[in-house]
Amino acid sequence: MDIKILNKDIAVGNGGIPLTVEGEEELEQKINIALSAVKGSFIYDRSLGALSSGFTLDEEGRTSLESLINEALVNCSCSVKVKRYVDLENSVKVVLDVFDGFRTFETEVYIDG
């Protein structure tokens, strides 16, 4: 269980009580947080993030991207397969199959770099 983040802030319910997430929603939130940061930019955890600033995809695109994402998610208790991606100007839009050890679900994330 984790605190729910909504619009880059803690989501609160009635009486200002923080909302929580668990299961698939919690894992999806962890993935979004881990992949939205530029690698090395978070002062309290320099390993947070998947892509370094100025990252460009090479000819092996999907394979190298999948490897970098799985490395960034090593503490999330999941593994991912890249289904497809679009290399945008300052980020990469990725559709992932996420396997949490029991089931697989699909999610879409933007990786900044």
C-alpha positions as CSV (number, residue, x, y, z in Angstrom):
1,M,0.0,0.0,0.0
2,D,1.2,3.5,-0.9
3,I,0.0,7.1,-0.8
4,K,-1.8,8.0,-4.0
5,I,-0.1,10.7,-6.1
6,L,-2.4,12.8,-8.3
7,N,-1.2,15.8,-10.4
8,K,2.2,15.6,-8.7
9,D,0.7,16.0,-5.3
10,I,-0.7,13.8,-2.5
11,A,-4.4,12.9,-3.2
12,V,-6.7,13.6,-0.3
13,G,-10.2,12.4,0.5
14,N,-12.8,13.6,3.0
15,G,-11.3,15.5,6.0
16,G,-7.9,15.8,4.3
17,I,-7.1,12.1,4.8
18,P,-4.5,10.9,2.2
19,L,-5.8,8.4,-0.3
20,T,-3.9,5.1,-0.8
21,V,-3.3,2.8,-3.7
22,E,-2.5,-0.9,-3.8
23,G,-2.2,-3.8,-6.2
24,E,-2.0,-3.0,-9.9
25,E,-2.7,0.7,-9.4
26,E,0.2,1.0,-6.8
27,L,2.6,-0.8,-9.2
28,E,1.5,1.5,-12.1
29,Q,2.2,4.5,-9.9
30,K,5.6,3.3,-8.9
31,I,6.5,2.7,-12.6
32,N,5.3,6.2,-13.5
33,I,7.4,7.8,-10.8
34,A,10.5,5.7,-11.5
35,L,10.4,6.4,-15.2
36,S,9.3,10.1,-15.2
37,A,12.5,11.3,-13.6
38,V,15.6,12.0,-15.6
39,K,18.2,9.5,-14.3
40,G,20.4,11.1,-11.7
41,S,18.3,14.2,-11.3
42,F,16.7,13.4,-7.9
43,I,19.1,14.4,-5.2
44,Y,18.0,11.8,-2.6
45,D,18.2,8.9,-5.0
46,R,20.6,9.3,-7.9
47,S,19.6,5.9,-9.3
48,L,16.0,7.0,-9.8
49,G,15.0,7.3,-13.5
50,A,15.6,5.2,-16.7
51,L,17.1,7.6,-19.2
52,S,19.9,10.1,-18.9
53,S,19.5,13.6,-20.2
54,G,19.9,13.7,-23.9
55,F,19.3,10.0,-24.4
56,T,18.7,8.8,-27.9
57,L,17.5,5.4,-29.0
58,D,20.0,3.3,-31.0
59,E,19.3,0.8,-33.8
60,E,18.5,-1.8,-31.1
61,G,15.8,0.5,-29.8
62,R,13.3,-1.8,-28.2
63,T,15.9,-4.2,-26.7
64,S,18.0,-1.5,-25.1
65,L,15.0,0.5,-23.9
66,E,13.5,-2.6,-22.3
67,S,16.8,-3.3,-20.6
68,L,17.1,0.3,-19.2
69,I,13.5,0.2,-18.0
70,N,13.9,-3.1,-16.2
71,E,17.1,-1.7,-14.6
72,A,15.2,1.3,-13.4
73,L,12.4,-0.9,-12.0
74,V,14.6,-3.3,-10.1
75,N,13.1,-2.3,-6.8
76,C,9.5,-2.5,-8.0
77,S,9.1,-6.3,-7.9
78,C,8.1,-6.5,-11.5
79,S,9.5,-7.0,-15.0
80,V,8.3,-5.3,-18.2
81,K,8.3,-6.0,-22.0
82,V,8.2,-3.1,-24.4
83,K,5.2,-3.6,-26.8
84,R,5.8,-0.4,-28.7
85,Y,7.3,3.0,-28.3
86,V,7.4,6.4,-29.9
87,D,10.6,8.5,-29.6
88,L,9.3,12.1,-29.0
89,E,11.4,15.2,-28.8
90,N,12.1,15.2,-25.1
91,S,10.7,11.9,-24.0
92,V,9.7,8.4,-25.1
93,K,6.1,7.2,-25.0
94,V,6.1,3.5,-24.2
95,V,3.4,0.9,-24.0
96,L,4.5,-1.8,-21.6
97,D,3.4,-5.3,-20.6
98,V,4.0,-5.4,-16.8
99,F,4.4,-8.8,-15.1
100,D,4.2,-8.7,-11.3
101,G,4.9,-12.3,-10.6
102,F,1.2,-13.4,-10.8
103,R,-0.4,-11.5,-13.7
104,T,0.4,-9.3,-16.6
105,F,-1.2,-6.0,-17.4
106,E,-0.6,-3.2,-20.0
107,T,0.2,0.4,-19.1
108,E,1.4,3.4,-21.0
109,V,4.1,5.7,-19.6
110,Y,6.2,8.7,-20.7
111,I,9.9,8.4,-20.0
112,D,11.7,11.7,-19.7
113,G,15.3,12.0,-20.6
